[in-house]
Amino acid sequence: MVTDTHTVALIVAAGKGERAGGDVPKQFQLLGGLPLVEHARRALAGHPRIDRVITVVSEGAAVAGETAIGGATRRESVRNGLEAIGDAARVLIHDAARPIVPAAVVDRLLAALDDAPGAVPVLPVADTLAANGEALGDIVDRSSLARVQTPQAFAFAAILAAHRAWPASEEATDDAQILRRAGYRVATVAGDPLLDKITYPGDLALAEARLGATMRVRTAMGFDVHRLVAGEQLWLGGVLIPHDKGLSGHSDADVALHAITDAVLGTIAAGDIGTHFPPSDPRWRGAESGQFLRHAASLVAAQGGVIDFVDLTIICEAPKVGPWRAPIRDRVAALLGLAPTQISVKATTTERLGFTGRGEGIAAQAVVTVRA
Ligand code: MG
């Protein structure tokens, strides 16, 4: 008896996935900086009607969130995952190789479960279908055929019973087949080309382009000023620059890293550097500012964001920034785990006007672009 009203999503990620190429099983290959399985997990976990997500993996695989250990075949892996759920009203079973999961498809599947114990997303077959051997054979009528995708949605009790009744000696293509064999009806809803499976080399590049189209891009800026004084070291963009003065502040006063950190935090509306590292906290006295930037970047990553580009402008009369441009670029890239080509370092004077022109301080501004 179902005592639970919960909807659980089960992601199958225990396969070897060799057809997509590469040394890593395809569900762990990176798409926009994240493993395929993590894209699927975040999409399902983020759906308002899904209460719990369990990823079925091989022993020793490191994935985020709740996991169950898979079996020798896809069918056995799903069975293990279903047994691990315990109790639920509905379950969505999804392949990790389909990283983009439009919320509208999940909505349609769950609505269809009100009238049927199973529901699958399908797409029409657009290409001509024909038998193919040594030479082209007969055309197959495609009007009566459909491409079946995942996630597939089921009444939990029905799919669990159907899996338990399936003969151990036989394999199944998908879970809808297993439910139908048990005598249940499987409804169809409109699928989505975004759900297409990553199968062959080249599919990943296509998914990357599709993902780019579905991603939000956020841009934020940061600005900072520190006073130049005698007797301090000059840290600029994570690089120690020989100069007769240095920047003064509570931390190492790296005005460039502070501006970038504020811009990074801005992309997720997470306040500013002072919110996270208050100057009143003695822990940050003389602190190396690279740790502030790394922390801000980790907050972005935790929200599924990927930093795309950093554009930094340093505003001062002296020292001359030009010779330090490449070392600063490389240091910022290293701190963020980005390529140097994703970091732009610019410098300007203010024509001897204002506090920067008089050499009383250095200002920096940064613009950061993040995809999520
Ligand atoms: Mg500062």
Boltz pocket constraint, residues with backbone or C-beta under 6 A from the ligand:
constraints:
  - pocket:
      binder: B
      contacts: [[A, 224], [A, 225], [A, 226], [A, 249], [A, 253], [A, 254], [A, 255], [A, 258]]
      max_distance: 6.0
